[in-house]
Amino acid sequence: MKHIVLLLAIILMASCSSSSKKSADVEPEKKESAVKSAGSSDNVFICTGGSSKRYHCERDCKGLSRCSGEIEEVSEEEAEDMGRTPCKICY
């Protein structure tokens, strides 16, 4: 009887450790796909105010909170052609 209980305990521990490895392996894949989908969009947000020098990946970035002009969505290439650099908050 003791041998059966010990055997079941070993099997249970082995199955728990293998299932936790599987779930840990899945999470990085989700993170990678999230980064790819966020990075696949070439559009960025800029403030049209006169003193604005940065472009942002998120419309609600804290760096845009004091925008004196309009917030426009443009391509990252257009923003760089305007002489803008990536925001240090959202990039």
C-alpha positions in Angstrom: 0.0 0.0 0.0 2.8 2.4 0.9 4.5 1.7 -2.4 1.3 2.6 -4.3 0.9 5.9 -2.5 4.6 6.7 -3.1 4.3 5.8 -6.8 1.2 8.0 -7.1 2.9 10.9 -5.4 5.9 10.6 -7.8 3.6 10.5 -10.8 1.6 13.5 -9.6 4.8 15.5 -9.0 6.2 14.6 -12.4 2.9 15.6 -14.1 2.8 18.9 -12.3 6.3 19.9 -13.2 5.8 19.0 -16.8 2.6 21.0 -17.1 4.1 24.0 -15.4 6.9 24.0 -18.0 4.4 23.9 -20.8 2.5 27.0 -19.5 5.8 28.8 -19.0 6.7 28.0 -22.6 3.4 29.4 -23.9 3.8 32.8 -22.2 6.9 34.0 -24.1 5.2 33.1 -27.4 2.2 35.3 -26.4 4.6 38.2 -25.5 6.5 37.8 -28.7 3.3 37.9 -30.8 2.1 41.0 -28.8 5.3 42.8 -29.5 5.2 41.9 -33.2 1.6 43.1 -33.6 2.4 46.3 -31.7 5.5 46.8 -33.8 3.8 45.9 -37.1 2.0 49.2 -37.2 4.1 51.8 -38.9 1.9 54.7 -37.7 2.8 56.9 -34.8 1.3 60.0 -33.2 2.7 63.5 -33.2 1.7 66.8 -31.7 1.3 69.6 -34.3 2.3 72.2 -31.7 5.3 74.4 -32.6 7.7 73.1 -29.9 7.0 69.3 -30.4 10.0 67.2 -31.3 9.0 63.6 -30.6 6.7 61.0 -32.0 4.7 58.5 -29.9 3.6 54.9 -30.3 0.4 55.5 -28.2 -2.1 58.2 -28.6 -2.6 58.4 -24.8 1.2 58.7 -24.0 1.9 61.0 -21.1 4.3 62.9 -23.4 1.3 64.0 -25.5 -0.7 65.2 -22.5 0.5 68.8 -22.8 0.2 69.0 -26.6 -0.7 72.6 -27.6 -1.8 71.6 -31.1 -3.6 68.7 -32.5 -2.6 65.1 -32.2 -2.2 63.5 -35.6 -1.5 60.0 -36.8 1.3 59.8 -39.4 3.7 57.1 -40.5 6.9 56.7 -38.6 8.9 57.6 -41.7 7.0 60.9 -42.1 7.6 61.7 -38.4 11.4 61.1 -38.9 11.4 63.1 -42.1 10.0 66.0 -40.0 13.0 65.7 -37.7 11.2 64.1 -34.8 12.7 61.4 -32.6 11.0 58.6 -30.6 9.5 59.5 -27.3 11.5 58.3 -24.3 8.4 57.5 -22.3 6.5 55.2 -24.7 9.5 53.8 -26.7 
